[in-house]
Amino acid sequence: MKRIILITGGARSGKSTYAEKLALELSPTPVYLATARIWDEEFRQRVIRHQKRRGPEWTNIEEQKELSRHRLEGRIVLIDCITLW
């Protein structure tokens, strides 16, 4: 069954960490679809922290705008972040 789970919350409230944990519960090999554009050094460091937290079981895709060009049918996909997309 297809479903969409939307996780909301304030800035730096743990949404990504929670979403990553949930994705790993749903699939041993989830996809992390990152939509952010890095605009300064502080944000770059934040992205690096996020990347280090994820293990090799993740497929990481960086795509700022054209999410639909990636063929991900049948996969668990975490899109981070809808606001930045």
C-alpha positions in Angstrom: 0.0 0.0 0.0 1.3 3.4 -0.9 1.3 6.1 1.7 2.8 9.5 2.5 3.9 10.4 6.0 4.4 14.1 6.6 6.5 15.1 9.6 6.3 18.7 10.7 7.8 20.7 13.5 9.9 23.7 14.3 13.4 24.4 13.0 16.0 22.1 14.5 13.3 20.2 16.4 14.5 16.7 15.4 12.3 16.1 12.4 15.1 14.7 10.2 16.4 12.4 12.9 12.9 11.1 13.6 12.2 10.7 9.8 15.4 8.8 9.3 14.6 6.4 12.1 11.1 5.8 10.7 12.4 5.3 7.1 14.9 2.6 8.4 12.0 0.9 10.2 10.2 0.7 6.9 13.1 -0.3 4.7 16.7 -1.6 5.2 17.8 0.5 2.2 15.9 3.8 2.2 16.5 6.8 -0.1 17.4 10.2 1.2 16.3 12.9 -1.3 17.9 16.2 -0.2 16.4 19.3 -1.7 18.4 22.0 0.0 20.8 24.4 -1.7 23.8 25.2 0.5 23.9 29.0 0.9 26.5 29.6 3.7 29.1 27.8 5.8 26.8 27.3 8.8 24.3 25.4 6.6 27.1 23.5 5.0 28.2 22.2 8.4 24.6 21.3 9.2 24.4 19.2 6.0 27.6 17.5 6.8 26.3 16.5 10.3 23.2 15.1 8.7 25.3 13.1 6.1 27.6 11.7 8.8 24.5 10.5 10.8 23.3 8.3 8.0 25.0 5.0 7.3 25.9 3.1 4.1 22.4 1.6 3.8 21.1 4.9 2.5 21.0 5.9 -1.1 21.6 9.7 -1.1 20.3 11.9 -3.9 20.8 15.7 -4.0 18.1 17.3 -6.1 17.0 20.9 -5.6 13.9 21.0 -7.9 13.2 18.0 -10.3 12.4 15.3 -7.8 10.2 13.4 -10.3 13.2 12.8 -12.6 14.5 10.1 -10.2 12.9 6.7 -10.6 12.1 5.6 -7.1 9.0 3.5 -7.4 8.7 0.9 -4.7 11.4 2.6 -2.5 11.0 4.3 0.9 12.0 7.9 0.2 12.7 10.5 2.8 12.4 14.0 1.2 14.2 16.6 3.3 13.1 19.4 3.2 9.8 20.3 1.6 10.2 23.9 2.8 13.5 24.3 1.0 12.3 22.5 -2.1 
